[in-house]
């Protein structure tokens, strides 16, 4: 059984394919239905596939075979090069039987990386030791959230902040970016300011404090009896030198098009106006709003086996902002694997690391569902 939204997605794919002779991309599906993220489009497509309505060619963009309700073929699989113009499809590809996704092997703590970069792998081990085995200047972006202020019992493991910070400075490339998502413990009305102490330490290592962003939670905020509702965490954006990549996310402006705009206002207070054009889009501010919890942070139920899941869109927005296709995204405390998942979906290489075997297995299972 599929939902009304998934039926609409199926109809869109069928009509799109009959009109253009190749399938829409995940981003085109996302934009057509105004979905929260590419992963949501991926989720609907996966349900259609599991229900027998479509079949996808793995690792081939725009490669979707559409079936009728009774399993009869009603479409053709077309493949296209990821960065090629949409008007240049390949010849029809043959249908292959579905097989379980094969994930890269798990790298155990005693495995010697020998200076090699473990691309698209999830590593079970202490982040400090893992980074010591990685080559210097090899990572384009880090998006991570530490287990700060012992607010949660992280499977009994201790957090070596200074060791992690020094390791990150070594493995991040010149021009690379670190996004450190962190908050503070409030104990008897007194805020710890651990976040600021960590930020100053990163600066002392040589990172530039490129931005201090706010991750505001739309729902389930932390209520306080004698203070205003606490509903945010910091997203410290550190860079190793000037960021080499910045793709600013945009939002529509309230007013657009031609308008008489004031100019050259002088001491007489008279507004002189000239016809000008208001831009249709503007760059986002550095305060980003996300819903949290199931359906907000993610629709992957498995992810909530971890105690602290941050929103997929948060990771995706930073990945799109600070990297390009083919770059390397690293999460040294990957937890439920959100950063790795969104890096893979957006055609970036990922490296995940976690000291907890249970969380590594959780991440592997989550990535397996999306064939990443």
BAFIVO-133057 format. One record per residue (C-alpha): residue number from 1; residue in three letters; z negated, x, y. Coordinates in nm, 2 decimals. Example, Ala and Ser with C-alpha at 12.3 -4.5 7.8 and 13.67 -1.06 7.14 Angstrom:
BEGIN
+-----+------+--------+--------+--------+
| seq | type |      Z |      X |      Y |
+-----+------+--------+--------+--------+
|   1 |  ala |  -0.78 |   1.23 |  -0.45 |
|   2 |  ser |  -0.71 |   1.37 |  -0.11 |
+-----+------+--------+--------+--------+
//
This chain:
BEGIN
+-----+------+--------+--------+--------+
| seq | type |      Z |      X |      Y |
+-----+------+--------+--------+--------+
|   1 |  unk |   0.00 |   0.00 |   0.00 |
|   2 |  unk |   0.09 |   0.14 |   0.34 |
|   3 |  unk |  -0.03 |   0.03 |   0.68 |
|   4 |  unk |   0.18 |  -0.14 |   0.95 |
|   5 |  unk |   0.19 |   0.19 |   1.15 |
|   6 |  unk |   0.32 |   0.37 |   0.84 |
|   7 |  unk |   0.58 |   0.10 |   0.78 |
|   8 |  unk |   0.69 |   0.15 |   1.14 |
|   9 |  unk |   0.71 |   0.52 |   1.09 |
|  10 |  unk |   0.92 |   0.47 |   0.78 |
|  11 |  unk |   1.16 |   0.24 |   0.97 |
|  12 |  unk |   1.18 |   0.49 |   1.25 |
|  13 |  unk |   1.27 |   0.77 |   1.01 |
|  14 |  unk |   1.53 |   0.55 |   0.83 |
|  15 |  unk |   1.70 |   0.45 |   1.15 |
|  16 |  unk |   1.68 |   0.79 |   1.30 |
|  17 |  unk |   1.84 |   0.94 |   0.99 |
|  18 |  unk |   2.12 |   0.69 |   0.97 |
|  19 |  unk |   2.20 |   0.75 |   1.33 |
|  20 |  unk |   2.18 |   1.13 |   1.34 |
|  21 |  unk |   2.23 |   1.23 |   0.97 |
|  22 |  unk |   1.90 |   1.43 |   0.97 |
|  23 |  unk |   1.54 |   1.34 |   0.98 |
|  24 |  unk |   1.31 |   1.34 |   1.29 |
|  25 |  unk |   1.06 |   1.63 |   1.34 |
|  26 |  unk |   0.68 |   1.57 |   1.32 |
|  27 |  unk |   0.66 |   1.61 |   1.70 |
|  28 |  unk |   0.93 |   1.35 |   1.75 |
|  29 |  unk |   0.73 |   1.11 |   1.53 |
|  30 |  unk |   0.42 |   1.19 |   1.72 |
|  31 |  unk |   0.59 |   1.12 |   2.06 |
|  32 |  unk |   0.76 |   0.80 |   1.94 |
|  33 |  unk |   0.43 |   0.64 |   1.83 |
|  34 |  unk |   0.21 |   0.82 |   2.09 |
|  35 |  unk |  -0.01 |   0.97 |   1.81 |
|  36 |  unk |  -0.30 |   1.19 |   1.90 |
|  37 |  unk |  -0.16 |   1.50 |   1.74 |
|  38 |  unk |   0.11 |   1.64 |   1.50 |
|  39 |  unk |  -0.15 |   1.63 |   1.22 |
|  40 |  unk |  -0.17 |   1.25 |   1.26 |
|  41 |  unk |   0.20 |   1.23 |   1.21 |
|  42 |  unk |   0.16 |   1.46 |   0.91 |
|  43 |  unk |  -0.11 |   1.22 |   0.78 |
|  44 |  unk |   0.12 |   0.91 |   0.80 |
|  45 |  unk |   0.41 |   1.10 |   0.64 |
|  46 |  unk |   0.18 |   1.22 |   0.36 |
|  47 |  unk |   0.07 |   0.87 |   0.28 |
|  48 |  unk |   0.43 |   0.75 |   0.27 |
|  49 |  unk |   0.51 |   1.03 |   0.03 |
|  50 |  unk |   0.21 |   0.96 |  -0.19 |
|  51 |  unk |   0.32 |   0.59 |  -0.20 |
|  52 |  unk |   0.67 |   0.68 |  -0.31 |
|  53 |  unk |   0.86 |   0.58 |   0.00 |
|  54 |  unk |   0.97 |   0.93 |   0.10 |
|  55 |  unk |   1.00 |   1.28 |  -0.05 |
|  56 |  unk |   0.99 |   1.60 |   0.16 |
|  57 |  unk |   1.14 |   1.94 |   0.09 |
|  58 |  unk |   0.86 |   2.19 |   0.13 |
|  59 |  unk |   0.89 |   2.45 |   0.40 |
|  60 |  unk |   1.21 |   2.29 |   0.53 |
|  61 |  unk |   1.19 |   2.12 |   0.86 |
|  62 |  unk |   1.36 |   1.78 |   0.90 |
|  63 |  unk |   1.40 |   1.76 |   0.52 |
|  64 |  unk |   1.30 |   1.40 |   0.42 |
|  65 |  unk |   1.44 |   1.18 |   0.15 |
|  66 |  unk |   1.39 |   0.81 |   0.21 |
|  67 |  unk |   1.35 |   0.57 |  -0.08 |
|  68 |  unk |   1.36 |   0.19 |  -0.09 |
|  69 |  unk |   1.06 |  -0.02 |  -0.19 |
|  70 |  unk |   1.16 |  -0.02 |  -0.56 |
|  71 |  unk |   1.22 |   0.36 |  -0.56 |
|  72 |  unk |   1.60 |   0.35 |  -0.51 |
|  73 |  unk |   1.74 |   0.62 |  -0.29 |
|  74 |  unk |   1.83 |   0.49 |   0.05 |
|  75 |  unk |   1.86 |   0.81 |   0.25 |
|  76 |  unk |   1.97 |   1.17 |   0.22 |
|  77 |  unk |   1.77 |   1.49 |   0.26 |
|  78 |  unk |   1.89 |   1.71 |   0.54 |
|  79 |  unk |   1.75 |   2.05 |   0.62 |
|  80 |  unk |   1.76 |   2.23 |   0.96 |
|  81 |  unk |   1.65 |   2.57 |   1.08 |
|  82 |  unk |   1.32 |   2.54 |   1.27 |
|  83 |  unk |   1.45 |   2.67 |   1.60 |
|  84 |  unk |   1.81 |   2.56 |   1.56 |
|  85 |  unk |   1.96 |   2.28 |   1.77 |
|  86 |  unk |   1.91 |   1.94 |   1.62 |
|  87 |  unk |   2.29 |   1.88 |   1.60 |
|  88 |  unk |   2.35 |   2.15 |   1.34 |
|  89 |  unk |   2.21 |   2.02 |   1.01 |
|  90 |  unk |   2.26 |   2.19 |   0.67 |
|  91 |  unk |   2.45 |   2.02 |   0.39 |
|  92 |  unk |   2.24 |   1.78 |   0.18 |
|  93 |  unk |   1.97 |   1.95 |  -0.03 |
|  94 |  unk |   1.90 |   1.86 |  -0.39 |
|  95 |  unk |   1.58 |   1.68 |  -0.48 |
|  96 |  unk |   1.33 |   1.89 |  -0.67 |
|  97 |  unk |   1.03 |   1.75 |  -0.87 |
|  98 |  unk |   0.71 |   1.75 |  -0.68 |
|  99 |  unk |   0.47 |   2.03 |  -0.77 |
| 100 |  unk |   0.12 |   2.11 |  -0.66 |
| 101 |  unk |   0.09 |   2.32 |  -0.34 |
| 102 |  unk |   0.03 |   2.69 |  -0.41 |
| 103 |  unk |  -0.21 |   2.84 |  -0.16 |
| 104 |  unk |  -0.24 |   3.21 |  -0.09 |
| 105 |  unk |  -0.51 |   3.36 |  -0.31 |
| 106 |  unk |  -0.87 |   3.36 |  -0.20 |
| 107 |  unk |  -0.98 |   3.71 |  -0.09 |
| 108 |  unk |  -1.33 |   3.79 |  -0.22 |
| 109 |  unk |  -1.58 |   4.00 |  -0.03 |
| 110 |  unk |  -1.53 |   4.30 |  -0.26 |
| 111 |  unk |  -1.15 |   4.30 |  -0.21 |
| 112 |  unk |  -1.03 |   4.60 |  -0.01 |
| 113 |  unk |  -0.78 |   4.49 |   0.26 |
| 114 |  unk |  -0.69 |   4.86 |   0.31 |
| 115 |  unk |  -0.59 |   4.79 |   0.68 |
| 116 |  unk |  -0.35 |   4.52 |   0.58 |
| 117 |  unk |  -0.34 |   4.19 |   0.76 |
| 118 |  unk |  -0.42 |   3.90 |   0.53 |
| 119 |  unk |  -0.18 |   3.65 |   0.67 |
| 120 |  unk |  -0.22 |   3.28 |   0.57 |
| 121 |  unk |  -0.53 |   3.36 |   0.36 |
| 122 |  unk |  -0.89 |   3.23 |   0.36 |
| 123 |  unk |  -1.14 |   3.52 |   0.31 |
| 124 |  unk |  -1.48 |   3.47 |   0.16 |
| 125 |  unk |  -1.70 |   3.73 |   0.32 |
| 126 |  unk |  -1.91 |   3.84 |   0.62 |
| 127 |  unk |  -1.70 |   3.83 |   0.93 |
| 128 |  unk |  -1.82 |   4.17 |   1.06 |
| 129 |  unk |  -1.72 |   4.34 |   0.73 |
| 130 |  unk |  -1.39 |   4.15 |   0.71 |
| 131 |  unk |  -1.29 |   4.26 |   1.06 |
| 132 |  unk |  -1.38 |   4.62 |   0.98 |
| 133 |  unk |  -1.12 |   4.61 |   0.71 |
| 134 |  unk |  -0.85 |   4.46 |   0.93 |
| 135 |  unk |  -0.63 |   4.68 |   1.15 |
| 136 |  unk |  -0.70 |   4.71 |   1.52 |
| 137 |  unk |  -0.50 |   4.50 |   1.77 |
| 138 |  unk |  -0.36 |   4.26 |   1.52 |
| 139 |  unk |  -0.46 |   3.91 |   1.63 |
| 140 |  unk |  -0.30 |   3.70 |   1.91 |
| 141 |  unk |  -0.56 |   3.42 |   1.94 |
| 142 |  unk |  -0.91 |   3.34 |   1.81 |
| 143 |  unk |  -1.04 |   2.99 |   1.83 |
| 144 |  unk |  -1.39 |   2.96 |   1.68 |
| 145 |  unk |  -1.73 |   2.80 |   1.72 |
| 146 |  unk |  -2.04 |   3.00 |   1.62 |
| 147 |  unk |  -2.35 |   2.85 |   1.45 |
| 148 |  unk |  -2.54 |   2.89 |   1.78 |
| 149 |  unk |  -2.92 |   2.86 |   1.84 |
| 150 |  unk |  -2.99 |   2.79 |   1.47 |
| 151 |  unk |  -2.93 |   2.42 |   1.54 |
| 152 |  unk |  -2.81 |   2.39 |   1.18 |
| 153 |  unk |  -2.90 |   2.57 |   0.87 |
| 154 |  unk |  -2.57 |   2.74 |   0.79 |
| 155 |  unk |  -2.62 |   2.75 |   0.41 |
| 156 |  unk |  -2.90 |   3.00 |   0.47 |
| 157 |  unk |  -2.68 |   3.27 |   0.63 |
| 158 |  unk |  -2.77 |   3.47 |   0.94 |
| 159 |  unk |  -2.54 |   3.50 |   1.24 |
| 160 |  unk |  -2.48 |   3.86 |   1.37 |
| 161 |  unk |  -2.34 |   3.77 |   1.71 |
| 162 |  unk |  -2.31 |   4.12 |   1.85 |
| 163 |  unk |  -2.14 |   4.25 |   1.53 |
| 164 |  unk |  -1.89 |   3.96 |   1.55 |
| 165 |  unk |  -1.82 |   4.01 |   1.92 |
| 166 |  unk |  -1.75 |   4.38 |   1.88 |
| 167 |  unk |  -1.52 |   4.31 |   1.58 |
| 168 |  unk |  -1.33 |   4.05 |   1.78 |
| 169 |  unk |  -1.27 |   4.29 |   2.07 |
| 170 |  unk |  -1.13 |   4.54 |   1.82 |
| 171 |  unk |  -0.89 |   4.31 |   1.63 |
| 172 |  unk |  -0.76 |   4.11 |   1.93 |
| 173 |  unk |  -0.43 |   4.24 |   2.07 |
| 174 |  unk |  -0.40 |   4.35 |   2.43 |
| 175 |  unk |  -0.30 |   4.03 |   2.61 |
| 176 |  unk |  -0.47 |   3.82 |   2.33 |
| 177 |  unk |  -0.72 |   3.54 |   2.39 |
| 178 |  unk |  -1.05 |   3.44 |   2.25 |
| 179 |  unk |  -1.17 |   3.08 |   2.28 |
| 180 |  unk |  -1.54 |   3.06 |   2.21 |
| 181 |  unk |  -1.67 |   2.70 |   2.17 |
| 182 |  unk |  -2.04 |   2.70 |   2.22 |
| 183 |  unk |  -2.34 |   2.50 |   2.35 |
| 184 |  unk |  -2.71 |   2.54 |   2.41 |
| 185 |  unk |  -3.02 |   2.43 |   2.23 |
| 186 |  unk |  -3.25 |   2.21 |   2.44 |
| 187 |  unk |  -3.61 |   2.25 |   2.34 |
| 188 |  unk |  -3.87 |   2.04 |   2.51 |
| 189 |  unk |  -3.65 |   2.00 |   2.81 |
| 190 |  unk |  -3.57 |   2.37 |   2.84 |
| 191 |  unk |  -3.20 |   2.48 |   2.78 |
| 192 |  unk |  -3.16 |   2.81 |   2.60 |
| 193 |  unk |  -2.86 |   2.95 |   2.79 |
| 194 |  unk |  -2.75 |   3.14 |   2.48 |
| 195 |  unk |  -2.39 |   3.05 |   2.57 |
| 196 |  unk |  -2.42 |   3.24 |   2.90 |
| 197 |  unk |  -2.59 |   3.54 |   2.74 |
| 198 |  unk |  -2.30 |   3.56 |   2.49 |
| 199 |  unk |  -2.04 |   3.53 |   2.77 |
| 200 |  unk |  -2.20 |   3.82 |   2.96 |
| 201 |  unk |  -2.20 |   4.03 |   2.64 |
| 202 |  unk |  -1.83 |   3.96 |   2.58 |
| 203 |  unk |  -1.77 |   4.08 |   2.94 |
| 204 |  unk |  -1.97 |   4.39 |   2.88 |
| 205 |  unk |  -1.74 |   4.48 |   2.58 |
| 206 |  unk |  -1.43 |   4.47 |   2.81 |
| 207 |  unk |  -1.31 |   4.11 |   2.78 |
| 208 |  unk |  -1.20 |   3.93 |   3.10 |
| 209 |  unk |  -1.36 |   3.59 |   3.16 |
| 210 |  unk |  -1.03 |   3.42 |   3.20 |
| 211 |  unk |  -1.17 |   3.07 |   3.23 |
| 212 |  unk |  -1.48 |   2.86 |   3.17 |
| 213 |  unk |  -1.36 |   2.53 |   3.02 |
| 214 |  unk |  -1.55 |   2.22 |   2.93 |
| 215 |  unk |  -1.51 |   2.02 |   2.60 |
| 216 |  unk |  -1.63 |   1.67 |   2.69 |
| 217 |  unk |  -1.71 |   1.44 |   2.41 |
| 218 |  unk |  -1.60 |   1.08 |   2.47 |
| 219 |  unk |  -1.84 |   0.93 |   2.22 |
| 220 |  unk |  -2.17 |   1.00 |   2.04 |
| 221 |  unk |  -2.32 |   1.21 |   2.32 |
| 222 |  unk |  -2.67 |   1.36 |   2.30 |
| 223 |  unk |  -2.91 |   1.12 |   2.47 |
| 224 |  unk |  -3.21 |   1.24 |   2.66 |
| 225 |  unk |  -3.50 |   1.03 |   2.78 |
| 226 |  unk |  -3.57 |   1.21 |   3.11 |
| 227 |  unk |  -3.23 |   1.36 |   3.19 |
| 228 |  unk |  -2.86 |   1.27 |   3.21 |
| 229 |  unk |  -2.67 |   1.23 |   2.89 |
| 230 |  unk |  -2.55 |   1.56 |   2.74 |
| 231 |  unk |  -2.19 |   1.52 |   2.64 |
| 232 |  unk |  -2.02 |   1.86 |   2.66 |
| 233 |  unk |  -1.99 |   2.21 |   2.52 |
| 234 |  unk |  -1.84 |   2.52 |   2.68 |
| 235 |  unk |  -1.50 |   2.66 |   2.59 |
| 236 |  unk |  -1.52 |   3.02 |   2.72 |
| 237 |  unk |  -1.17 |   3.16 |   2.74 |
| 238 |  unk |  -1.18 |   3.54 |   2.72 |
| 239 |  unk |  -0.87 |   3.77 |   2.74 |
| 240 |  unk |  -0.81 |   4.13 |   2.66 |
| 241 |  unk |  -0.64 |   4.21 |   2.98 |
| 242 |  unk |  -0.41 |   3.94 |   3.13 |
| 243 |  unk |  -0.30 |   3.67 |   2.87 |
| 244 |  unk |   0.05 |   3.75 |   2.75 |
| 245 |  unk |   0.13 |   3.39 |   2.67 |
| 246 |  unk |   0.04 |   3.07 |   2.87 |
| 247 |  unk |   0.22 |   2.75 |   2.80 |
| 248 |  unk |   0.03 |   2.50 |   3.03 |
| 249 |  unk |  -0.03 |   2.15 |   2.89 |
| 250 |  unk |   0.09 |   1.89 |   3.13 |
| 251 |  unk |   0.00 |   1.53 |   3.22 |
| 252 |  unk |   0.19 |   1.27 |   3.41 |
| 253 |  unk |   0.12 |   1.23 |   3.78 |
| 254 |  unk |   0.01 |   0.90 |   3.92 |
| 255 |  unk |   0.28 |   0.90 |   4.18 |
| 256 |  unk |   0.63 |   1.03 |   4.12 |
| 257 |  unk |   0.97 |   1.05 |   4.28 |
| 258 |  unk |   1.09 |   1.05 |   4.64 |
| 259 |  unk |   0.83 |   0.98 |   4.91 |
| 260 |  unk |   0.77 |   1.05 |   5.28 |
| 261 |  unk |   0.52 |   1.34 |   5.28 |
| 262 |  unk |   0.31 |   1.47 |   5.57 |
| 263 |  unk |   0.36 |   1.83 |   5.70 |
| 264 |  unk |   0.27 |   2.05 |   5.99 |
| 265 |  unk |  -0.03 |   1.85 |   6.10 |
| 266 |  unk |  -0.16 |   2.00 |   6.43 |
| 267 |  unk |  -0.46 |   1.96 |   6.65 |
| 268 |  unk |  -0.32 |   1.64 |   6.80 |
| 269 |  unk |  -0.39 |   1.47 |   6.46 |
| 270 |  unk |  -0.04 |   1.33 |   6.44 |
| 271 |  unk |   0.11 |   1.32 |   6.09 |
| 272 |  unk |   0.48 |   1.43 |   6.08 |
| 273 |  unk |   0.65 |   1.33 |   5.77 |
| 274 |  unk |   0.96 |   1.45 |   5.58 |
| 275 |  unk |   1.11 |   1.31 |   5.26 |
| 276 |  unk |   1.01 |   1.51 |   4.96 |
| 277 |  unk |   0.98 |   1.47 |   4.58 |
| 278 |  unk |   0.65 |   1.44 |   4.40 |
| 279 |  unk |   0.66 |   1.62 |   4.06 |
| 280 |  unk |   0.65 |   1.39 |   3.75 |
| 281 |  unk |   0.40 |   1.62 |   3.57 |
| 282 |  unk |   0.11 |   1.85 |   3.66 |
| 283 |  unk |  -0.10 |   2.10 |   3.47 |
| 284 |  unk |  -0.42 |   1.97 |   3.31 |
| 285 |  unk |  -0.75 |   2.06 |   3.45 |
| 286 |  unk |  -0.99 |   2.28 |   3.26 |
| 287 |  unk |  -1.20 |   1.98 |   3.14 |
| 288 |  unk |  -1.06 |   1.84 |   2.82 |
| 289 |  unk |  -1.18 |   1.51 |   2.67 |
| 290 |  unk |  -1.19 |   1.45 |   2.30 |
| 291 |  unk |  -1.33 |   1.17 |   2.07 |
| 292 |  unk |  -1.55 |   1.31 |   1.80 |
| 293 |  unk |  -1.64 |   1.19 |   1.45 |
| 294 |  unk |  -1.41 |   1.04 |   1.19 |
| 295 |  unk |  -1.08 |   0.94 |   1.34 |
| 296 |  unk |  -1.16 |   1.14 |   1.65 |
| 297 |  unk |  -1.22 |   1.50 |   1.54 |
| 298 |  unk |  -1.00 |   1.44 |   1.23 |
| 299 |  unk |  -0.89 |   1.18 |   0.98 |
| 300 |  unk |  -0.96 |   1.42 |   0.69 |
| 301 |  unk |  -1.27 |   1.28 |   0.52 |
| 302 |  unk |  -1.31 |   1.61 |   0.33 |
| 303 |  unk |  -1.37 |   1.80 |   0.66 |
| 304 |  unk |  -1.70 |   1.62 |   0.71 |
| 305 |  unk |  -1.85 |   1.81 |   0.42 |
| 306 |  unk |  -1.91 |   2.06 |   0.69 |
| 307 |  unk |  -2.20 |   2.00 |   0.93 |
| 308 |  unk |  -2.01 |   2.07 |   1.25 |
| 309 |  unk |  -1.64 |   1.98 |   1.28 |
| 310 |  unk |  -1.47 |   2.02 |   1.62 |
| 311 |  unk |  -1.16 |   1.81 |   1.71 |
| 312 |  unk |  -0.82 |   1.91 |   1.57 |
| 313 |  unk |  -0.67 |   1.84 |   1.91 |
| 314 |  unk |  -0.90 |   2.09 |   2.07 |
| 315 |  unk |  -0.78 |   2.37 |   1.83 |
| 316 |  unk |  -0.42 |   2.25 |   1.86 |
| 317 |  unk |  -0.43 |   2.24 |   2.24 |
| 318 |  unk |  -0.55 |   2.60 |   2.26 |
| 319 |  unk |  -0.30 |   2.72 |   2.00 |
| 320 |  unk |  -0.01 |   2.57 |   2.19 |
| 321 |  unk |  -0.15 |   2.70 |   2.52 |
| 322 |  unk |  -0.21 |   3.07 |   2.43 |
| 323 |  unk |   0.04 |   3.15 |   2.15 |
| 324 |  unk |   0.40 |   3.11 |   2.04 |
| 325 |  unk |   0.56 |   3.04 |   1.70 |
| 326 |  unk |   0.49 |   3.32 |   1.46 |
| 327 |  unk |   0.18 |   3.45 |   1.63 |
| 328 |  unk |  -0.15 |   3.52 |   1.44 |
| 329 |  unk |  -0.44 |   3.29 |   1.49 |
| 330 |  unk |  -0.78 |   3.39 |   1.35 |
| 331 |  unk |  -1.11 |   3.21 |   1.29 |
| 332 |  unk |  -1.39 |   3.44 |   1.18 |
| 333 |  unk |  -1.62 |   3.14 |   1.10 |
| 334 |  unk |  -1.36 |   2.89 |   0.99 |
| 335 |  unk |  -1.61 |   2.63 |   0.84 |
| 336 |  unk |  -1.39 |   2.33 |   0.75 |
| 337 |  unk |  -1.07 |   2.51 |   0.84 |
| 338 |  unk |  -0.96 |   2.31 |   1.15 |
| 339 |  unk |  -0.82 |   2.61 |   1.34 |
| 340 |  unk |  -0.63 |   2.73 |   1.03 |
| 341 |  unk |  -0.49 |   2.39 |   0.96 |
| 342 |  unk |  -0.36 |   2.34 |   1.32 |
| 343 |  unk |  -0.22 |   2.69 |   1.33 |
| 344 |  unk |  -0.02 |   2.63 |   1.01 |
| 345 |  unk |   0.11 |   2.29 |   1.12 |
| 346 |  unk |   0.23 |   2.45 |   1.45 |
| 347 |  unk |   0.41 |   2.74 |   1.27 |
| 348 |  unk |   0.16 |   3.01 |   1.35 |
| 349 |  unk |   0.02 |   3.25 |   1.09 |
| 350 |  unk |  -0.35 |   3.19 |   1.03 |
| 351 |  unk |  -0.64 |   3.40 |   0.89 |
| 352 |  unk |  -0.96 |   3.22 |   0.81 |
| 353 |  unk |  -1.30 |   3.38 |   0.72 |
| 354 |  unk |  -1.63 |   3.23 |   0.62 |
| 355 |  unk |  -1.94 |   3.37 |   0.45 |
| 356 |  unk |  -2.01 |   3.05 |   0.27 |
| 357 |  unk |  -1.82 |   3.01 |  -0.06 |
| 358 |  unk |  -1.86 |   2.63 |  -0.04 |
| 359 |  unk |  -1.69 |   2.62 |   0.30 |
| 360 |  unk |  -1.41 |   2.85 |   0.19 |
| 361 |  unk |  -1.34 |   2.61 |  -0.10 |
| 362 |  unk |  -1.36 |   2.32 |   0.14 |
| 363 |  unk |  -1.10 |   2.48 |   0.37 |
| 364 |  unk |  -0.87 |   2.56 |   0.07 |
| 365 |  unk |  -0.88 |   2.20 |  -0.05 |
| 366 |  unk |  -0.81 |   2.08 |   0.30 |
| 367 |  unk |  -0.52 |   2.31 |   0.35 |
| 368 |  unk |  -0.38 |   2.23 |   0.01 |
| 369 |  unk |  -0.35 |   1.86 |   0.11 |
| 370 |  unk |  -0.11 |   1.97 |   0.39 |
| 371 |  unk |   0.07 |   2.23 |   0.18 |
| 372 |  unk |  -0.04 |   2.51 |   0.42 |
+-----+------+--------+--------+--------+
//
